[in-house]
C-alpha cells in the first residue's frame, strides 16, 4: 500500500493569502511533486478551485463547513476531520496552520508558525484569543511531532509549553520567486506611479498592533525633521486592527502628505513596490519569521528591521538591527542609509548572500523530513 498523507488546507479558503497560506502552497505543492509514489489527500474548502495541488498523486476533498468562527473550528477539527481520517485512514495528518484533531489516534504533524497570541493577545478578537489559548496547548501535547519556522519560535514553544525540543523541527520560510531586482527604469516608473517619483522607505504587512506602525510613523517623522528630505514612507497592507490608533498619529502628522497607505496590493504590484524601495523599514515587536526581510533582500533592497524575536535570525548580518521600541534608533537607521550610499550598497551585497539561506525547495525538503520522522516515531 502506498503511503497516504492527509493535508489540512482549510486556510486556503481565503483568496487573500497570508504568510501561512503562502507557506502551505509552496511547501505542499513541492512535497507532492517530489514524492509521486505517495498519495496525498487535500482537505479544502468547497470553494477552493486553484490548481496548486493538481498532481496525479493528489486528490482534493471539499470539506464543510467554511471556517470563519472558533465554534466552527471545533466542529471542523473534532467532527469533520476526525471522521475523514477514520474513513480514509491516512498514515499521517499534516496541518500547516497548526490545528489538530484531539479526537483521533492518527499521527499528526502541525506547523506552529509562532505563539504570538500568548505574547500579544491584545491584537486578537476575544473569541479567537480564547480558542487559541485553550486549544493550542492541547494541540502541542497531542502532536506526534511539531514543525515551526524559526529557531526563535522553536525555543518559544519549548519554553512556554514545556515541549520536548527534540520533537520540534525548524523548517523556515522563504520568499516567493517573483521577488527579484528591477532595472533602474522600472524603479523610476514604479516610483512615479506610487510616490511622485521620490525614493521611499517601505513597510509590508497588515496594520496589526504588533507590526508597530505607530512608532514607525513617529520615527519617519523624526527622520524628516532631521534631514528635510523629500523621501516618502509607504505602508503596504490591510488596515484591520486599531485603525483609530494609526489614524491618530497619521492625521496629526506634519508630514502626512509623505506617508502613503496603499492597502493590500496584488502580488505582482507588491513585488514592484518592494524592488523599487530605497529601503525596507520593518520594525514589528513580534515575528515568527519575517518574510518581507527575505523578499527585500531578494530584490536588492537594504533592510532595517527589529532586533528581537526571529528577525535577527533571519536578517543575519545583512540588515541594520534596531530596538523597535526606540523611535530615535529607528529614525537614526533611516538617516544612516540616507546619508551613506556605501553602507547601503554593503547591505545590499550582504542581503544578496543572506537570502540564499532560505528557499521554498529547502523548506519543503525539511518539512518532508519532519513528516518522515513523525511516521517513524511513537506518539508521545
Secondary structure as UniProt FT lines:
FT   STRAND          4..8
FT   HELIX           10..13
FT   HELIX           19..34
FT   TURN            36..37
FT   STRAND          39..45
FT   TURN            46..47
FT   TURN            52..53
FT   TURN            56..57
FT   STRAND          58..63
FT   HELIX           70..75
FT   HELIX           76..80
FT   HELIX           81..88
FT   STRAND          92..95
FT   TURN            96..97
FT   TURN            102..103
FT   STRAND          107..111
FT   HELIX           116..119
FT   HELIX           121..123
FT   HELIX           126..142
FT   STRAND          145..148
FT   HELIX           151..161
FT   HELIX           165..167
FT   STRAND          168..170
FT   TURN            177..178
FT   HELIX           184..194
FT   TURN            196..197
FT   STRAND          200..204
FT   HELIX           209..211
FT   HELIX           213..227
FT   STRAND          232..236
FT   HELIX           243..251
FT   TURN            254..255
FT   HELIX           256..258
FT   STRAND          259..263
FT   HELIX           267..275
FT   STRAND          279..282
FT   HELIX           291..298
FT   TURN            299..300
FT   STRAND          302..306
FT   TURN            309..310
FT   HELIX           311..315
FT   TURN            316..317
FT   STRAND          320..322
FT   TURN            324..325
FT   HELIX           327..339
FT   HELIX           341..354
FT   HELIX           355..357
FT   HELIX           360..376
//
